[in-house]
Amino acid sequence: MKTLNDKELKAFIINFINKKEKESENKDYIEYSYYELKVKANLSEKQIDEVLRVSRDYFENKNYNVYFTNAEFNYCGQHKKVETNNYMIAIKNKYSLVNK
C-alpha cells in the first residue's frame, strides 16, 4: 500500500480527477474502477474513501449525479447498476434521472 501524506494525497486526488475528466471517452459518464484505485494506484481503503469523497463533491458541484458501488440509476433510458468492479460513476445531470 502506498503511504501518502495528506499533501501527496490531495495532489493525487486533484490529478486523478483532472485525468478522469480529460481521458474519459464520454465526458458525461465518468467511471472510477476498483483496478485504478486499489490495484494500479495501490491506495488504502481510507485513501480511497477520501478520493471518493472529494470526487463526489467535485462532480456534484459540476452538475453530475454521483453513484457508488451497488447503486442503481437510469442512463439514456436504461436501468443500470454500479457493479462491484467500480467504486463510483458520475453522470452529467442532463442524462440522468435521479434515483438515489
N, C-alpha and C positions, 0 to 999 in steps of 0.2 A: 504494500500500500504506500502511496505517495504521502510524504509528510510535507504539507504545505503550511506555512504560517498564514495568518489572516490576510496579510497584504498580497501574498502569492495566490491565495485562493480567490481573492477579489479580482486580481488581474486575469486569472484563468477564466473566471465566470464571464467577465466582460469580453474577453477574446472569444470564448465559446459562443456566446450569444451573437456576436458580430459574424463569426464564421457561419453559424447556422442560418442567419438571415441572408448572407451573401451566397452561400453554396447550395441552399435548398433549391431543388428543381422547380418547385411550386412555392413561390413566396407567400402564398395564402395558406399553406399547410406545412407546418414545421414539426418534425419528429425528433425526440431525444431518445436514443436507443440505450438499452442496457449495455450493449457492447461498447458504445462510445464512452460512456462514463465509468462503468465498472471494470471493463477489461482493458480497453485501449488507454484511458486516462488513469486507471488504477486508483480511483478515488475511494475513500472510506464511505460508509453509509451516512455518516454525519456530514461529510463534504458534499455528497450527492444531494442530501436534503437541502443544503444551503444553495447549491446550484439551482435546484428546482424552485425553491422559494423566491430567489432573486429573479429567475427567468419568468416565473408566473407573474410577478409584479410588473416586470418589464413589458411582457406581451399583453397583459390586460390593459396596461396604460396605452398601448398602441392599437387598441380595439380588436384584440384577439380573444376568443374564448379558449380557455386552457383546461385540458383534461388530463388526468393521471391514470395510471395502470388500473384496469378493470372498469373505468368509467365508460358509459355509453353515450353516444352522441349521434346527431344526424349531420351528414356531409353530402352536399349535392344530391339530396333526395334519398340517400341510402343510410340505413341504420347501421352504425359501426360501434366497435368497442376498442378501447386502448388495450392491446394484447400485452401479455406479460413480458415480451421482449422489448417493450417500450416503456420508458418512465413517464413520458409526457408528450402530448400532441397539442399544438397551438394552431387554431384555425381562425383566419381573418373573419371578423364578425359577419360580413356580407354573405358568407356561405353557410353559416352555422345557425341552427335553431337551438337555442339554449335548452338543454335537457339535463341540467346539473342536479 
